[in-house]
């Protein structure tokens, strides 16, 4: 075995140290135990608290969560990880606290990619830091999109593993591919992984073309087979995350449906297999907004970025508010003023938390790389960047994206097309690194630059010229047509402020062009210094590294800084301290009732109520379709009292008389956990069922689909002496006791979810049906009976088994790969010794 070549290892150790130091400096409050105030994490804590309470009692998480949206699978919120693999994420991040670990991990994974494509370590450091500190990362970290950040961090390392396989380094490529495919999929952010798979597909096709041209059939079969094997192992290793989610997705808004609610009234429509187009194309990136990659403030940065009190626009807005005083309610006046005071004017509606800034210098270097520098990777990098940019434009490139939405696999499962810009964010630093290598460490030295000096000038000048053309042709008017129309009315007198907004936006975009020109000059000065031998390449790269990081950190600090941190106890207290309303409700020890919180704004996008109560609302990216349809049809604006009653809504939290206080209203009509109905009525479709529950008496009639009517059993015969009551209520099991001289039909105040809930009458499995669109119903024979519902989805055990098998295969593949790597090194060592022995 060869001894360690410390001369080769030392630069990589320095790189790791640099990554660690910068992450610690940028996120230093985390070292003192402070945590970020992340809205999404707070929502998650609210959703998950019920599961953690259950785990404290039973030693494991439940499979069903009773506190969110009146009930949903808990494995979409918190679940046990029973795999046989170690916590590779903790190992790779050196057990560092968040958010230090996010930036460090992203640097490490990208550095693996840079060394795979054989970039100099110092260039690898620059490119890795540029990827890790691209502004989108602190933006999503600050709001708590942690699974997205993990998935993004692992992308470059997975690319590295596949490149190793495709370049014929099978042993190490197999280990890296299987490991990081496992981590990538295990991060459980399917949309990030989806965009990465598109990038991988494009890269694979370019390699395939090369292999076919050179007739490398054996290598093609081996490389693709190993890549497929690595993917299958990763799927198995992450089965507990993938397969239950896949099953669940069929019943959610992402699984599609056949009900149109755009008019407010349920209507039958053609069956869809994904999201509605209008919902899917929310958060589309404006075409010109793409150039935020190089100009972070050209479109105002983020939606909450307001003109300050010293600006002319602010003064005009205050005058406008005075003119509207008495003409409009105060709330509408505030909406108008917020619309004109926001600096953001991009196309991402309803808003954005920050730009997609990748670093001006990085973008310019990538452009030079594509125009000037030869590389086997440049074309797939360019194609993937262009295609995913087109995807990010969403509704603003409707012909292209509508085609993908209709025909491209799984494309209609995701919303927020602007997220596709994570691929340019990934590929631009890599192309920039390749350009730096070709420009400053080329074997031809400065001759290469001399041959291409005109191309370099044309590339940079052409980019500036393109920006100037966009500046001339841009539409700087208000990106809110109703507000623009309102302000243009003569009686409102808002034309002046619209003109002022246009001037301000022109100034912001022009300032962005000035930034590009400045960095172009810096880059040209670096190239000049190299060709004239004023500075060594290492010094130049070091200076460019410092300039890039100062630039990125300065922008990043607008979105993630020390003000975002807080002591954990303070954050917990400010977010989840029980209010007087909570305390009053918690006095009720009944195991079954629900709470609607009308003091949070929209109760169906807020999960803080779930921390203490079984809530009608919640916060989740993939709500059950039947529940979302119910909310959209009957709880949007005026609340349906019949639905509140059948969901056993015993308490409603409302704003109190004093500001900041909450009050509790008790709903006397709440129906409890279960009841018998007098009649069961068949309805022909889901649309009819959804319409029927808008205004009806849930104790009199239950609505069941015609297709399920055969499972209702004998028609119920009303008997005033019949009774049914709850005797046991837990997350994964519910029991009732019934007594009736005649057959009855019971409606359970539990959300209908057939993928796991099983019904038993006296221990024997029984049929139950979707009732009143969102609930469960079951026919009960005459007599005394015990009725039990158990949540026992078979997909969980199947996933555990798949994970165990895949984990074993993973370790076998590691051992086999290490063996072949050892044997190859041994053979190479023996060959190296042969000439010396003969001599």
Secondary structure, 3 states (H helix, E strand, C coil): CCCCCHHHHHHHHHHHHHHHHHHHHHCHHHHHCCEECCHHHHHHHHHHHHHHHHHHHHCCCCCEECCCCCCEEHHHCCCCCCCCCCCHHHHHCCCCCCCHHHHHHHHHHHHHHHHHCCCCHHHHHHHHHHHHCCHHHHHHHHHCCHHHHHHHHHHHHHHHHHHHHHCCCHHHHHHHHHHHHHHHHHCCCHHHHHHHHHHHHHHHHHHHHHHHHCCCHHHHHHHHHHHHHHHHHHHHHCHHHHHHHHHHHCCEHHHCCCEECCCCCCEECCCCCCCCHHHHCCCCCCCHHHHHHCCCCCCCCCCCCECCCCCHHHHHHHHHHHHHECCECHHHHHHHHHHHHECCCCCCCCCCCCCCCCCHHHHHHHHHHHHHCCCCCHHHHHHHHHHHHHHHHHHHHHHHHHHHHHHCCCHHHCCCHHHHHHHHHHHHHHHHHHHHHHHHCCCCCHHHHHHHHHHHHHHHHHHHHHHHHHHHHCCCCCCCHHHHHHHCCCCCCCHHHHHHHHHHHHHHHHHHHHHHHHHHHHHHHHHHHHHCCCCCHHHHHHHHHHHHHHHHHHHHCCCCCHHHEECHHHHHHHHHCCCHHHHHHHCCCCCCCEEEECCCCCHHHCCHHHHCCCECCCCCCCCEHHHHHHHHHHCCCCCCHHHHHHCCEEEEEEECCCCCCEEEEECCCCCCCEEECCEEEEECCHHHHHHHCCCCCCCCEEEEEHHHHHHCCCCCCCCCCCEEEEEEECCCEEEEEEEECCCEEEEEEEECCCCCEEEEECCEEECCEEECCCEEEEEECCEEEEEEEEECCHHHHHHHHHHHHHHHHHHHHHHHHHHHHHHHHHHHHHHHHHHHHHC
